[in-house]
Amino acid sequence: MDMHGHLTFLLLSLYGPGTFIRATVLPDLPRVVALSEDTVSGTRVAEVTVSCSNSSSSPNVTLESIEPNHPFNSIAISSDPMDATTFRAEVTLHAGAELDARQVNQYTLILRAACPGEDEVEERLFVQVTPGHVLRCDSPFASAEGDVVQVLADVAPRTPLYAVLPQPLGGLTFRLRNHNTPLTLTRRGLVLAPDNGFDPCKDTQCEAMAPPAVTGEIRSTRRLEVTRAHLLIRAYNALHPKDHATATVNITVQRTDRQAPRCVPAIFVYGSGKSGVHRTLCCTQVMGQRLNCWLPCHRSQVPETMSPGSTLETLRCTHSTSTDGCLHYALEGPPSSLSHLCMEGPQLKVNITLDYDSEAMAALGFQLTATIVVTVGGQPLQSTRVPVLVTVTPVNEFRPACPNGATFTVPETAAFGSVVGRVAGTDRDYPLDSLEYSLEGGTGPAQPFSIDRRTGEIRVVGSLDSQQQKNYRLVVRLTDTHNDLDPRMRQSRLCDVSVRLQAVPDQLPVCIPEVQELRITAGSPGSRQPVTRLVCHSSPDSAALTYTIVGGNEDGRFRLEGNTLVYLPNDRAEPHPFVLLVEVWGGSGARRRSSVVALVVHVSPRSTPVPPSPTTRPTTLQKEPLVVVQTEAVWNPPAWFVAVLTISGALLLATLGCIARNLLCSNRASGKLFLAKRSWDVMEHSGGKEEQGHPHASSPVYLA
């Protein structure tokens, strides 16, 4: 076997099946590391141990993070001087790293390590960011370069120009890091103008120019006060100063017109208002100059039906040195307003439908606010800002809609004012479902119902009788309100409503008891004497009952006050019975029902003391017969029914007689047998006794 064959066998024995290959080990992971957000860049976050089986070379360790843009450097590997197979992997913060626990409070790092000839292993390191004591500003600058403050050149000395914080917190101090500025910063965070003010050069600060010593770039170092400058620039070798060359540079300073363009109108206010009620102050603000204001502003209405692409206003702007083609128009403002408006050159147009009835428009208060920024040549310093306020007005677009299946059922005994149901109409115009309800044909005997103008509730206002009319068809008019600025643009719709009467079974008034016998003693003449109170009820229980005396009220001595019977005494000297008939009425209209109650009232006269007299003879009052007639219903069956009932009764009696006779005969036979057996037992018992008394004598026994 040659050398190549030996090498092949050796490789197969090393990597053949069943051979164990050790994997790289990260014994320190997984674990959690706490890191303060005050930690400076370059700080070591964690040190991880990597254990290999051999020390031929350093392991390959990579770092990944689940969170994008993590602030950690690549892994740095160092060997352990005590153990050749152990290595140290360091995780550090990269330069310029800024930690903020309010944005990310934990990073999940994935470390993958592989030693030469060994399997790769993967573990995780969790870095928790804890809040520190770093002072942060709640309102960052508008750009990374900072805020730009525009001030007038003739501003008074030490005038406040900028405030670092609107309300400085106690215990905070501020200082300027750059010292080459004439501005002053107070300890409370106010930036002040120079002590001697600015040196005006037209309306801005101007600087002179000088090239730096290294790069060769020419920069301004002071105010430019001349229109032309001749610069003599010498370049030389830093190692050999004698090697140099001189060049002349001519610089022409161009005058710059920093005056912003003037635009008409200066403020857009769209909306509704009555003449003489609303006055809007219009102002033009030119950058670096004071406001110019006048009255009044342009006003117009913007209905919600204005189609997209319609022009709201054309802005007319002029500039002293530029043409209209050099003016640029841009729209700024909240995203909700910018989605509805757009600029096409100097024209402000509608971008999408101005839907007054949408929830998004209601959330904006039906007003769109924006600002048109007009710049000259795209330079921010030469700009004019025109505020825009667009008020969307409603338009009555939709007719009211009737409810589905407006059918109601009401009992015919419903009381006056009872609620039958509610007509729930709808309207898609804002405010939603703002409707008024009315009943066509009004209220009358043919239509005993009314409807509430605001709620749409239908109520009973007349008598109902299912025998006369079982169903009512009502025509309800729905009219929308507050959906258009013009009250003449109201829309309406007629809706059919069906009301079905539910019949209630007829029931007579019931009084307990139906016949009463009462005894009273008459009071003094001219007085009022209650006798009894009638207890009656009807169905339903809420139905009102009326009471009337229809008979027996002689001389008008009795009267009814509701359900109370009252007696009016007179000077009658002898007792007298009264038989009163009271009729009780229940129900209403044509469905009234009545019943009669009988009252027998015995009235005894008042007892008056009479002096004794020998000639006084007892007097017996003759009693008058009292006849009470009560009619009872009797059932008279037909003759065939009586005959069948008589025959059936006779057969039943005969059957019962036969059964009784058989029972008596069977009881008599069983009684005879019982007596014979009883006699035999007695004789046998007595014979036994005689045999015991005469044991040697024998005598015959005869049985009869």
C-alpha positions as CSV (number, residue, x, y, z in Angstrom):
1,M,0.0,0.0,0.0
2,D,1.4,3.4,-1.0
3,M,1.5,6.6,1.0
4,H,-1.7,7.9,-0.4
5,G,-3.5,4.8,0.8
6,H,-2.2,5.2,4.3
7,L,-3.3,8.8,4.5
8,T,-6.8,7.8,3.3
9,F,-7.1,5.2,6.0
10,L,-6.0,7.6,8.7
11,L,-8.5,10.2,7.7
12,L,-11.3,7.7,7.7
13,S,-10.4,6.4,11.1
14,L,-10.5,10.0,12.5
15,Y,-13.8,11.0,11.0
16,G,-15.5,7.7,10.6
17,P,-19.0,7.0,12.0
18,G,-19.3,6.8,15.7
19,T,-16.2,9.0,16.3
20,F,-16.9,11.8,19.1
21,I,-16.1,15.4,18.2
22,R,-16.1,17.8,21.1
23,A,-18.1,21.1,20.8
24,T,-17.0,24.5,21.9
25,V,-18.2,25.5,25.3
26,L,-19.5,28.9,26.6
27,P,-19.7,28.1,30.3
28,D,-20.7,31.7,31.4
29,L,-23.8,31.8,29.2
30,P,-26.7,32.4,29.3
31,R,-26.7,35.2,31.9
32,V,-28.1,38.7,32.5
33,V,-26.0,41.8,32.8
34,A,-27.3,45.1,34.1
35,L,-26.0,48.3,32.5
36,S,-26.8,51.9,33.4
37,E,-27.7,54.3,30.7
38,D,-25.0,56.6,32.1
39,T,-22.3,54.2,30.9
40,V,-19.8,55.9,28.6
41,S,-18.9,54.6,25.2
42,G,-16.1,52.0,25.1
43,T,-17.0,50.5,28.5
44,R,-16.7,46.7,28.8
45,V,-20.2,45.3,29.2
46,A,-19.3,41.6,29.8
47,E,-16.5,39.1,29.5
48,V,-17.4,35.6,28.3
49,T,-15.2,32.5,28.7
50,V,-14.7,30.3,25.6
51,S,-13.4,26.8,26.2
52,C,-11.8,24.8,23.4
53,S,-10.4,21.3,23.3
54,N,-7.1,22.4,21.7
55,S,-5.0,25.5,21.6
56,S,-4.1,25.5,17.9
57,S,-5.7,28.9,17.2
58,S,-8.2,31.4,18.6
59,P,-11.9,30.6,18.3
60,N,-14.2,32.5,16.0
61,V,-16.8,34.4,18.1
62,T,-19.6,36.5,16.4
63,L,-22.1,38.8,18.0
64,E,-25.7,39.4,16.8
65,S,-28.6,41.2,18.4
66,I,-32.4,40.7,18.0
67,E,-32.8,44.5,18.3
68,P,-31.6,46.4,15.2
69,N,-28.9,49.1,15.5
70,H,-27.5,47.8,18.8
71,P,-24.7,49.9,20.4
72,F,-22.1,47.0,20.8
73,N,-18.8,46.4,19.1
74,S,-17.6,43.2,17.5
75,I,-16.2,40.6,19.9
76,A,-12.6,41.0,20.9
77,I,-10.8,37.7,21.7
78,S,-7.9,37.4,24.1
79,S,-6.1,34.2,25.4
80,D,-5.9,33.2,29.0
81,P,-2.3,33.1,30.2
82,M,-3.1,30.4,32.8
83,D,-4.8,28.0,30.4
84,A,-3.9,27.7,26.7
85,T,-7.4,26.2,25.8
86,T,-9.3,29.0,27.4
87,F,-10.0,32.3,25.7
88,R,-11.8,35.6,26.8
89,A,-14.4,37.3,24.6
90,E,-15.2,40.9,25.5
91,V,-18.4,42.7,24.7
92,T,-18.0,46.5,24.7
93,L,-20.0,49.6,23.8
94,H,-19.0,51.3,20.5
95,A,-17.9,54.9,20.2
96,G,-20.8,57.4,20.4
97,A,-23.2,54.8,21.9
98,E,-26.1,56.4,23.8
99,L,-28.3,54.2,26.0
100,D,-31.9,55.3,26.8
101,A,-33.9,53.0,29.1
102,R,-37.1,54.7,28.0
103,Q,-36.7,53.5,24.4
104,V,-34.9,50.1,24.9
105,N,-34.5,48.6,28.3
106,Q,-33.1,45.2,27.3
107,Y,-30.9,43.9,24.5
108,T,-30.8,40.2,23.6
109,L,-27.3,39.4,22.2
110,I,-26.6,36.1,20.4
111,L,-23.0,34.8,20.7
112,R,-21.9,32.1,18.3
113,A,-18.5,30.5,19.1
114,A,-16.6,27.8,17.2
115,C,-13.1,26.5,17.9
116,P,-11.0,25.1,15.0
117,G,-12.2,21.6,14.2
118,E,-15.1,21.7,16.7
119,D,-18.8,22.3,16.4
120,E,-20.3,25.7,16.7
121,V,-22.2,26.6,19.9
122,E,-24.8,29.4,20.3
123,E,-25.8,31.1,23.6
124,R,-27.5,34.3,24.6
125,L,-26.4,37.3,26.7
126,F,-29.2,39.6,28.1
127,V,-28.2,43.2,28.7
128,Q,-30.7,45.1,30.8
129,V,-30.5,48.9,30.6
130,T,-31.4,50.7,33.8
131,P,-32.3,54.3,34.2
132,G,-29.4,56.6,35.2
133,H,-28.9,60.1,36.2
134,V,-28.4,61.7,32.7
135,L,-30.1,65.0,32.3
136,R,-32.3,64.8,29.2
137,C,-34.3,67.5,27.5
138,D,-38.0,66.7,26.9
139,S,-38.1,68.9,23.7
140,P,-35.3,68.1,21.4
141,F,-34.1,70.5,18.7
142,A,-35.9,70.6,15.4
143,S,-32.7,69.3,13.6
144,A,-29.4,67.7,14.4
145,E,-27.6,71.1,13.9
146,G,-29.9,72.7,16.6
147,D,-32.4,75.5,16.6
148,V,-32.2,78.5,14.3
149,V,-33.1,81.8,15.8
150,Q,-33.9,84.8,13.5
151,V,-33.5,88.2,15.2
152,L,-33.4,91.8,14.0
153,A,-30.0,93.4,13.6
154,D,-31.0,96.5,15.7
155,V,-32.2,94.5,18.7
156,A,-31.5,96.1,22.1
157,P,-28.4,94.9,24.0
158,R,-29.0,92.0,26.4
159,T,-32.4,91.2,25.0
160,P,-33.6,87.6,25.6
161,L,-33.3,85.8,22.3
162,Y,-33.9,82.1,23.3
163,A,-34.9,80.1,26.3
164,V,-33.4,76.6,26.7
165,L,-36.3,75.5,28.9
166,P,-39.8,77.2,28.9
167,Q,-39.9,76.8,32.7
168,P,-36.5,76.3,34.2
169,L,-36.3,73.6,36.9
170,G,-34.8,74.4,40.2
171,G,-31.2,73.4,40.7
172,L,-30.2,73.4,37.0
173,T,-27.5,75.6,35.7
174,F,-26.5,76.3,32.1
175,R,-23.2,77.3,30.4
176,L,-21.9,77.8,26.9
177,R,-19.4,75.3,25.6
178,N,-18.2,77.6,22.8
179,H,-16.4,80.8,23.9
180,N,-16.0,82.5,20.5
181,T,-19.5,84.1,20.6
182,P,-20.7,87.5,21.6
183,L,-23.9,86.0,23.1
184,T,-24.5,85.5,26.8
185,L,-26.1,82.6,28.5
186,T,-27.6,83.1,32.0
187,R,-27.6,80.5,34.7
188,R,-31.4,80.2,34.2
189,G,-31.0,79.2,30.5
190,L,-31.7,82.5,28.7
191,V,-29.7,83.4,25.7
192,L,-29.1,87.2,25.6
193,A,-28.0,89.6,22.9
194,P,-24.4,91.0,23.1
195,D,-23.8,93.7,25.7
196,N,-23.1,96.3,22.9
197,G,-25.7,94.9,20.6
198,F,-25.1,93.6,17.0
199,D,-23.2,95.5,14.5
200,P,-25.7,95.9,11.7
201,C,-24.6,95.2,8.2
202,K,-27.8,95.8,6.3
203,D,-30.3,93.4,8.0
204,T,-28.0,90.5,8.8
205,Q,-24.6,89.7,10.3
206,C,-21.7,89.5,7.8
207,E,-18.4,87.8,8.2
208,A,-15.0,88.2,6.5
209,M,-13.2,85.3,4.9
210,A,-9.9,83.6,5.6
211,P,-8.5,80.2,4.7
212,P,-7.5,77.7,7.4
213,A,-3.9,76.8,7.7
214,V,-4.3,73.1,6.9
215,T,-7.2,72.3,4.5
216,G,-7.0,75.3,2.3
217,E,-10.8,76.0,2.6
218,I,-11.7,79.7,2.7
219,R,-14.1,80.5,5.5
220,S,-15.6,83.8,6.7
221,T,-14.2,85.1,10.0
222,R,-15.8,88.5,10.3
223,R,-18.5,90.6,8.7
224,L,-18.3,91.2,5.0
225,E,-18.3,95.0,4.5
226,V,-16.9,95.2,1.0
227,T,-18.2,94.1,-2.4
228,R,-14.7,92.9,-3.6
229,A,-11.8,91.3,-1.8
230,H,-8.3,90.3,-3.0
231,L,-6.7,87.5,-1.0
232,L,-3.0,86.6,-1.3
233,I,-2.6,83.0,-0.3
234,R,0.7,81.3,0.3
235,A,1.1,77.6,0.4
236,Y,4.2,76.0,1.7
237,N,5.6,72.6,2.7
238,A,5.3,72.1,6.5
239,L,8.6,70.1,6.6
240,H,10.4,72.5,4.3
241,P,9.1,76.0,4.9
242,K,11.3,77.4,2.1
243,D,9.3,75.5,-0.4
244,H,6.3,77.7,-1.0
245,A,4.1,79.3,-3.6
246,T,1.8,82.3,-3.7
247,A,-1.6,82.7,-5.3
248,T,-4.0,85.6,-5.6
249,V,-7.7,85.0,-5.2
250,N,-10.3,87.6,-6.1
251,I,-13.7,87.3,-4.2
252,T,-16.7,89.3,-5.3
253,V,-19.3,89.7,-2.6
254,Q,-22.8,89.6,-4.1
255,R,-25.6,91.5,-2.4
256,T,-28.3,89.2,-1.3
257,D,-31.9,90.3,-1.1
258,R,-33.2,88.7,2.1
259,Q,-36.6,90.3,2.0
260,A,-39.3,87.7,1.9
261,P,-42.1,87.8,-0.7
262,R,-45.4,89.5,0.0
263,C,-48.5,87.5,-0.5
264,V,-52.2,88.4,-0.8
265,P,-54.3,87.3,1.0
266,A,-52.0,87.0,4.0
267,I,-54.4,84.8,6.0
268,F,-57.0,82.4,4.6
269,V,-60.1,82.0,6.7
270,Y,-62.9,79.9,5.2
271,G,-66.1,79.4,7.0
272,S,-69.5,80.7,7.7
273,G,-70.4,84.0,9.4
274,K,-72.9,86.8,9.3
275,S,-71.9,90.1,8.0
276,G,-70.9,92.5,10.8
277,V,-70.6,89.8,13.4
278,H,-67.2,88.3,12.8
279,R,-64.1,90.4,12.0
280,T,-60.8,88.7,11.4
281,L,-57.4,90.4,11.8
282,C,-55.1,89.8,8.8
283,C,-51.4,90.0,9.2
284,T,-48.4,89.7,6.9
285,Q,-45.2,88.5,8.6
286,V,-42.0,89.0,6.7
287,M,-38.9,87.2,8.1
288,G,-36.9,89.7,10.1
289,Q,-39.6,92.4,10.1
290,R,-42.6,93.3,12.2
291,L,-46.1,92.3,11.4
292,N,-48.3,94.4,9.1
293,C,-52.0,93.9,9.9
294,W,-55.2,95.3,8.5
295,L,-59.0,94.6,8.5
296,P,-60.9,92.7,7.2
297,C,-59.9,89.3,5.8
298,H,-61.4,87.4,2.9
299,R,-64.2,85.1,4.0
300,S,-66.1,82.4,2.1
301,Q,-68.0,79.2,2.7
302,V,-66.6,75.7,2.0
303,P,-69.4,73.2,1.7
304,E,-68.6,69.5,2.3
305,T,-69.8,68.7,-1.3
306,M,-66.9,70.6,-2.9
307,S,-65.3,68.1,-5.2
308,P,-61.6,67.1,-5.0
309,G,-59.4,69.3,-7.2
310,S,-61.5,72.4,-6.6
311,T,-59.5,75.6,-6.0
312,L,-60.1,77.3,-2.7
313,E,-57.9,80.3,-3.3
314,T,-55.1,81.5,-5.5
315,L,-52.2,83.1,-3.6
316,R,-50.8,86.2,-5.2
317,C,-47.2,86.7,-4.1
318,T,-44.6,89.2,-5.3
319,H,-40.9,89.7,-4.7
320,S,-38.7,92.7,-5.6
321,T,-35.9,90.7,-7.3
322,S,-37.6,87.4,-8.3
323,T,-40.2,86.4,-10.8
324,D,-43.1,84.2,-10.1
325,G,-41.2,81.1,-11.4
326,C,-38.7,81.5,-8.5
327,L,-41.3,81.2,-5.8
328,H,-41.9,77.9,-4.2
329,Y,-45.1,77.0,-2.4
330,A,-45.3,74.3,0.3
331,L,-48.1,73.3,2.7
332,E,-47.3,72.5,6.4
333,G,-49.6,71.5,9.2
334,P,-51.1,68.5,10.9
335,P,-51.3,65.3,8.8
336,S,-55.1,65.2,9.2
337,S,-55.4,68.6,7.6
338,L,-52.7,68.0,4.9
339,S,-54.6,64.9,3.7
340,H,-57.6,67.1,2.8
341,L,-55.7,70.1,1.3
342,C,-52.9,70.4,-1.3
343,M,-50.9,73.1,-3.2
344,E,-50.6,73.2,-6.9
345,G,-48.3,76.2,-7.5
346,P,-50.0,79.2,-5.9
347,Q,-53.4,77.5,-5.8
348,L,-54.8,76.0,-2.6
349,K,-57.0,73.0,-3.6
350,V,-59.1,70.3,-2.1
351,N,-57.3,67.0,-2.1
352,I,-60.0,64.6,-1.0
353,T,-63.7,64.8,-0.2
354,L,-64.5,67.1,2.8
355,D,-67.0,64.7,4.4
356,Y,-68.7,66.7,7.2
357,D,-70.6,63.5,8.3
358,S,-67.5,61.4,9.1
359,E,-66.0,60.8,12.6
360,A,-62.6,62.1,11.4
361,M,-64.0,65.5,10.5
362,A,-65.9,65.7,13.8
363,A,-62.7,65.0,15.7
364,L,-61.1,68.0,14.0
365,G,-64.0,70.2,15.0
366,F,-64.9,70.6,11.3
367,Q,-61.9,72.9,10.8
368,L,-58.7,72.3,8.8
369,T,-55.6,74.3,9.8
370,A,-52.4,74.6,7.7
371,T,-49.7,77.0,6.8
372,I,-48.6,77.9,3.3
373,V,-44.8,78.5,3.2
374,V,-43.7,80.6,0.2
375,T,-39.9,80.7,-0.4
376,V,-37.7,82.5,-2.9
377,G,-35.4,80.1,-4.7
378,G,-35.9,77.5,-2.0
379,Q,-34.1,79.5,0.6
380,P,-35.7,79.3,4.1
381,L,-34.5,82.8,5.1
382,Q,-36.5,84.3,2.3
383,S,-39.9,82.9,3.2
384,T,-43.4,84.0,4.0
385,R,-45.9,81.9,6.0
386,V,-49.6,82.3,5.3
387,P,-51.9,80.7,7.9
388,V,-54.9,78.9,6.5
389,L,-58.1,78.1,8.4
390,V,-60.8,76.2,6.5
391,T,-64.2,75.6,8.2
392,V,-66.3,72.9,6.5
393,T,-70.0,73.6,6.5
394,P,-72.7,70.9,6.4
395,V,-74.8,70.1,3.4
396,N,-78.1,68.1,3.7
397,E,-77.2,65.2,1.4
398,F,-79.4,62.3,2.7
399,R,-83.1,61.8,3.3
400,P,-84.3,60.3,6.5
401,A,-84.8,56.5,6.5
402,C,-87.8,54.7,8.0
403,P,-87.4,51.8,10.5
404,N,-88.0,48.3,9.4
405,G,-91.2,46.6,10.5
406,A,-92.9,49.4,12.4
407,T,-95.7,47.4,13.9
408,F,-97.0,47.7,17.4
409,T,-99.7,46.0,19.5
410,V,-101.6,47.7,22.3
411,P,-104.5,46.4,24.5
412,E,-107.9,48.0,23.9
413,T,-108.1,48.8,27.6
414,A,-104.9,51.0,27.5
415,A,-105.3,54.1,29.6
416,F,-105.0,57.6,28.2
417,G,-101.3,58.5,27.6
418,S,-100.1,54.9,27.5
419,V,-97.0,54.4,25.3
420,V,-97.7,52.3,22.2
421,G,-94.2,52.2,20.8
422,R,-91.4,54.4,19.4
423,V,-90.6,55.1,15.7
424,A,-86.8,55.0,15.5
425,G,-85.9,56.8,12.2
426,T,-82.3,57.3,11.0
427,D,-80.4,60.0,9.1
428,R,-76.8,59.7,7.9
429,D,-76.3,63.5,8.0
430,Y,-74.4,65.0,10.9
431,P,-75.6,65.2,13.6
432,L,-76.8,61.7,13.2
433,D,-80.5,60.9,13.6
434,S,-81.4,64.5,14.3
435,L,-85.1,64.2,13.3
436,E,-88.5,65.6,14.1
437,Y,-91.7,63.4,14.0
438,S,-95.2,64.4,13.1
439,L,-98.5,62.5,12.5
440,E,-100.2,63.0,9.1
441,G,-103.9,63.8,9.6
442,G,-103.5,64.9,13.2
443,T,-105.3,63.3,16.2
444,G,-109.0,62.6,16.3
445,P,-111.7,59.9,16.8
446,A,-110.5,58.1,13.6
447,Q,-106.9,58.3,14.8
448,P,-106.8,58.2,18.6
449,F,-103.0,58.4,18.8
450,S,-100.3,61.2,19.1
451,I,-96.6,61.2,18.5
452,D,-93.8,63.0,20.4
453,R,-92.1,65.5,18.1
454,R,-88.6,64.8,19.4
455,T,-88.5,61.2,20.6
456,G,-91.0,59.6,18.2
457,E,-93.1,57.9,20.9
458,I,-96.6,57.0,20.0
459,R,-99.2,57.4,22.8
460,V,-102.9,56.7,23.3
461,V,-105.1,59.8,23.4
462,G,-108.6,58.4,22.8
463,S,-110.9,55.5,23.4
464,L,-110.0,52.1,21.8
465,D,-112.5,49.3,20.8
466,S,-111.4,46.3,19.0
467,Q,-115.0,45.5,18.0
468,Q,-115.2,48.7,16.0
469,Q,-111.7,48.8,14.6
470,K,-108.9,46.3,15.1
471,N,-106.0,47.9,13.1
472,Y,-104.9,51.5,12.6
473,R,-102.5,52.6,9.8
474,L,-100.6,55.7,10.9
475,V,-98.5,57.8,8.5
476,V,-95.5,59.4,10.3
477,R,-93.4,62.1,8.7
478,L,-89.7,62.2,9.5
479,T,-88.0,65.6,9.0
480,D,-84.3,66.1,9.5
481,T,-83.0,69.1,11.4
482,H,-79.7,71.0,11.8
483,N,-78.1,69.3,8.8
484,D,-77.7,72.3,6.6
485,L,-77.0,76.0,7.0
486,D,-80.0,76.8,4.9
487,P,-83.2,75.8,6.8
488,R,-85.0,75.6,3.5
489,M,-83.0,72.5,2.6
490,R,-84.7,70.2,5.1
491,Q,-85.7,66.8,3.7
492,S,-88.5,64.5,4.9
493,R,-89.9,61.1,4.4
494,L,-93.3,59.4,5.1
495,C,-93.3,56.1,7.0
496,D,-96.2,53.7,7.5
497,V,-96.8,52.5,11.1
498,S,-99.3,49.8,11.9
499,V,-101.0,49.6,15.3
500,R,-103.0,46.5,16.2
501,L,-105.5,46.4,19.0
502,Q,-105.5,43.4,21.4
503,A,-109.0,42.4,22.4
504,V,-109.6,42.1,26.2
505,P,-112.4,39.7,27.4
506,D,-115.5,41.4,28.8
507,Q,-115.9,41.0,32.6
508,L,-118.6,42.6,34.8
509,P,-117.6,44.5,37.9
510,V,-117.6,42.2,40.9
511,C,-118.7,43.4,44.4
512,I,-118.3,41.5,47.6
513,P,-120.9,41.0,49.0
514,E,-123.6,41.4,46.5
515,V,-126.4,41.8,49.1
516,Q,-125.8,43.6,52.4
517,E,-128.1,44.2,55.4
518,L,-127.2,47.2,57.5
519,R,-128.6,48.8,60.7
520,I,-128.0,52.4,61.6
521,T,-129.3,54.9,64.1
522,A,-130.3,58.2,62.5
523,G,-128.2,61.2,63.5
524,S,-129.3,64.8,63.9
525,P,-131.1,66.4,61.0
526,G,-128.9,68.2,58.5
527,S,-125.8,66.0,59.3
528,R,-124.0,63.6,57.0
529,Q,-123.8,60.0,58.1
530,P,-121.5,57.4,56.3
531,V,-123.2,54.0,56.1
532,T,-120.9,51.6,54.2
533,R,-118.2,51.5,51.6
534,L,-118.7,49.2,48.6
535,V,-115.8,46.9,47.7
536,C,-115.9,46.3,43.9
537,H,-113.3,45.6,41.3
538,S,-113.1,45.2,37.5
539,S,-110.7,43.7,35.0
540,P,-108.3,45.2,34.5
541,D,-107.9,46.4,38.0
542,S,-106.8,49.8,36.8
543,A,-110.2,50.4,35.2
544,A,-112.3,53.2,36.9
545,L,-115.7,52.3,38.4
546,T,-118.7,54.5,38.7
547,Y,-121.6,54.0,41.2
548,T,-125.2,55.0,40.8
549,I,-128.4,54.5,43.1
550,V,-131.0,53.2,40.7
551,G,-133.8,52.3,43.2
552,G,-135.2,52.5,46.8
553,N,-133.9,56.0,47.5
554,E,-137.0,57.4,49.0
555,D,-137.0,61.2,49.6
556,G,-133.4,61.3,48.5
557,R,-132.2,60.3,51.9
558,F,-129.2,58.5,50.5
559,R,-126.4,59.5,48.1
560,L,-123.1,58.0,46.9
561,E,-119.8,59.7,47.2
562,G,-117.6,57.5,45.1
563,N,-118.0,54.0,46.5
564,T,-119.2,55.3,49.9
565,L,-122.9,55.3,50.8
566,V,-124.0,58.4,52.9
567,Y,-127.3,58.8,54.8
568,L,-128.8,62.3,55.3
569,P,-131.0,62.2,58.5
570,N,-134.4,63.9,58.8
571,D,-136.9,64.2,61.6
572,R,-138.6,60.9,61.0
573,A,-139.7,59.4,64.4
574,E,-140.4,55.8,63.5
575,P,-138.0,53.1,62.2
576,H,-138.0,52.6,58.5
577,P,-136.2,50.0,56.3
578,F,-134.7,51.0,52.9
579,V,-134.0,48.6,50.1
580,L,-131.4,50.4,47.8
581,L,-130.2,49.1,44.4
582,V,-126.8,50.4,43.4
583,E,-125.5,49.9,39.8
584,V,-121.8,49.6,39.4
585,W,-120.4,50.5,35.9
586,G,-116.9,49.5,34.6
587,G,-115.1,50.0,31.3
588,S,-115.2,52.9,28.9
589,G,-117.0,53.8,25.7
590,A,-119.2,51.3,24.1
591,R,-117.7,48.4,26.1
592,R,-119.1,49.6,29.5
593,R,-120.5,46.8,31.7
594,S,-122.5,47.0,34.9
595,S,-123.7,44.9,37.9
596,V,-126.3,45.6,40.6
597,V,-125.7,45.5,44.4
598,A,-128.7,45.3,46.9
599,L,-128.4,47.2,50.2
600,V,-131.0,46.7,53.0
601,V,-130.6,49.6,55.5
602,H,-132.6,49.6,58.7
603,V,-132.8,53.2,60.0
604,S,-133.8,53.6,63.7
605,P,-134.8,57.0,65.0
606,R,-132.8,58.8,67.7
607,S,-133.9,57.9,71.3
608,T,-135.3,60.9,73.2
609,P,-135.9,60.9,77.0
610,V,-139.7,61.0,77.8
611,P,-140.9,61.7,81.4
612,P,-143.0,58.8,83.0
613,S,-146.7,59.2,83.0
614,P,-149.4,56.9,84.6
615,T,-151.6,57.3,81.6
616,T,-148.8,56.1,79.2
617,R,-149.7,52.9,77.5
618,P,-147.2,50.7,75.7
619,T,-147.4,51.0,72.0
620,T,-146.4,48.1,69.7
621,L,-145.2,49.2,66.3
622,Q,-146.6,47.1,63.5
623,K,-143.9,45.5,61.5
624,E,-144.1,45.7,57.8
625,P,-143.2,42.6,55.9
626,L,-139.9,42.7,54.1
627,V,-139.8,40.9,50.8
628,V,-136.5,40.3,49.2
629,V,-136.7,38.9,45.7
630,Q,-133.6,37.0,44.4
631,T,-133.7,35.4,41.0
632,E,-131.8,32.1,40.6
633,A,-131.1,30.3,37.4
634,V,-132.7,26.7,37.3
635,W,-131.8,24.0,34.8
636,N,-134.8,22.1,33.4
637,P,-133.5,18.9,31.7
638,P,-135.4,17.3,28.7
639,A,-137.8,14.4,29.3
640,W,-135.7,11.8,27.6
641,F,-132.8,12.6,29.9
642,V,-135.1,12.1,33.0
643,A,-136.3,8.7,31.7
644,V,-132.8,7.4,31.0
645,L,-131.7,8.6,34.4
646,T,-134.7,6.8,36.1
647,I,-134.1,3.5,34.4
648,S,-130.4,3.6,35.1
649,G,-131.1,4.3,38.8
650,A,-133.6,1.3,39.0
651,L,-131.1,-1.0,37.5
652,L,-128.4,0.2,39.9
653,L,-130.7,-0.4,42.9
654,A,-131.6,-4.0,41.7
655,T,-128.0,-4.9,41.3
656,L,-127.1,-3.6,44.8
657,G,-130.1,-5.7,46.3
658,C,-128.9,-8.9,44.7
659,I,-125.4,-8.4,45.9
660,A,-126.6,-7.8,49.5
661,R,-128.8,-10.9,49.5
662,N,-126.0,-13.2,48.3
663,L,-123.7,-11.8,51.1
664,L,-126.4,-12.5,53.8
665,C,-126.9,-16.1,52.6
666,S,-123.2,-16.9,52.6
667,N,-122.8,-15.5,56.1
668,R,-125.7,-17.7,57.5
669,A,-124.3,-21.0,56.3
670,S,-120.9,-20.3,57.7
671,G,-122.5,-19.5,61.1
672,K,-124.2,-23.0,61.3
673,L,-121.0,-24.8,60.7
674,F,-119.3,-22.8,63.4
675,L,-122.0,-23.6,66.0
676,A,-121.8,-27.4,65.4
677,K,-118.1,-27.5,65.7
678,R,-118.4,-25.5,68.9
679,S,-120.9,-28.0,70.5
680,W,-118.7,-31.0,69.7
681,D,-115.7,-29.4,71.3
682,V,-117.7,-28.7,74.5
683,M,-119.0,-32.3,74.8
684,E,-115.5,-33.7,74.3
685,H,-114.2,-31.4,77.0
686,S,-116.8,-32.4,79.5
687,G,-116.4,-36.2,78.8
688,G,-112.7,-35.9,79.6
689,K,-113.4,-34.4,83.0
690,E,-115.8,-37.3,84.0
691,E,-113.3,-39.8,82.9
692,Q,-110.8,-38.2,85.2
693,G,-113.3,-38.4,88.2
694,H,-114.3,-42.2,87.6
695,P,-111.4,-43.9,86.1
696,H,-112.7,-47.5,86.5
697,A,-116.2,-46.9,85.3
698,S,-117.1,-46.7,81.7
699,S,-120.3,-45.3,80.3
700,P,-121.5,-44.9,76.7
701,V,-121.6,-41.4,75.2
702,Y,-124.5,-40.5,73.0
703,L,-124.3,-37.8,70.4
704,A,-127.4,-36.2,69.2
